Amino acid sequence: MIQTEQPDTVNQLPVPDKAAAEHSQRVKQCVVDKITAVGNLPFTDYMQTVLYEPGLGYYSAGSIKLGAEGDFITAPEISALFSQSLAQAIIPALDVIDHACILEVGAGSGKMAADMLPHLDSLNSLPSRYYILELSADLRLRQQQYIKEKVPALYDRVCWLDELPTQLNAVVIANELLDAMPVVRFKKEQQGISLEYVTVVDNKFHSQFIQDESDVLYQRASARVAQMESDGLVLELGYISEINFNAEDWLSSVADRLEQGVIVLIDYGYPQHEYYHAERNEGTLNCFYRHRQHSNPFIYPGLQDLTAHINFTALADCAIKNKLNVKGYTSQSNFLLGAGIASLVEVVAAEYIDKNNIAAQMELANQVKKLTMPYEMGELVKVIGFSKNCQVEFAAFHFKDMRDHL
């Protein structure tokens, strides 16, 4: 996702309208009720509530999330070139998987599907089905309306799911899905770690780090940090960061259901040695509201997006434990170049040049810059690919495979 402004203080954030403010109060009350019921609320449960609580959470309520009217912009919203390049990248997998389908998890506005399907059709590589797993009823409706409007001839190939199928022969794709999963926040202590909890004081949310060795989540996080430290990671006293167990559990679930196929995950993140770099001592948690980025997760609960970057080393380790092959890891820029985005750009640019459409040429250049430049999404976003029971090679990863960085 791309934000356009980073305010110095939360006072610079836009003020929500009356209806939005009232909605945020309802979300806040929901959190307060949970704190009242259990005492301090684990941060991961707070994040789950403000993002996904049915009817209230950021992704469950009806506000616009993507685009100029929302809070952030993802790669498919920037340009069709992204989805078309991804389509070209997965064709080798579609060719070798028996009765292959595509499963997109968390489809946003539906634009990726609407751009991938006609491009695959033009390359005679349409899958039997294009499944979308979308838990948000509001987003599902928006996706259905958008895809039906943009590609009516291919709409019948799209099918929406409520949960992962028990068996899959598929190319599974997820763009900026994992970084919105609730994370565990921990702090390095003199002895071991503590976990972040949310409490309420004077009607305001506050963070509190607690060591509760009887808690199962604490035990899992403590074991993970101890393992990383035994592998050479050095964390200074007071170091704060995240562990995304939900992303790993999700990948394990997909791997368990995947009979034959590949998984392509695209998200903001780093390999482990960069993720827990000494200078990244406050973690990677980010908040997005009206294209402003800040670090306070307690502002406007239910109205802002919360994300944390992905530890791709942990994902790769999880994949291997679940009998997946790691087929490649690279930056978004390298992946798109390997998938043939340059050739796609040439075709589009030639059309604009023939029509002497200078404004369109400039917009095209701007789109490519956002997708590929290091200071935009090009290096900040990474792509990782896994396979199971199929022999497939991805040219998109061969452009510059960075698996050795993991």
Buried (B, 14 or more C-beta within 10 A) or exposed (E): BBBEEEEEEBEEBEEBEEEBEEBBEBBBEBBBEBBEEEEBBBBBBBBBBBBBBEEBBBBBBEBEBBBEEBBBBBBBBBBBBBBBBBBBBBBBBBEBBEEBBBBBBBBBBBBBBBBBBBBBBEEEBBBEBBBBBBBBEBBBBBBBEBBBEBBEEBBEBBEEBEEBBEEBBBBBBBBBBBBBBBBBBBBBBEEBBBBBBBBBEEEEBEBBBBBBEEBEBBEEBBEBBEEBBEEEBEBEEEBBBBBBBBBBEBBBEBBEBBBBBBBBBBBBBBBBBBBBEEEBBEBBBBBBBBBBBBEBBBBBBBBBBBBBBBBBBBBBBBBEEBEBBBBBBBBBBBBBBBBBBBEBBEEBBEEBEEEEEEEBBEEBEEBBBBBBEEEBBBBBBBBBBBBBBBEBEBBBBEBEBBBEBB
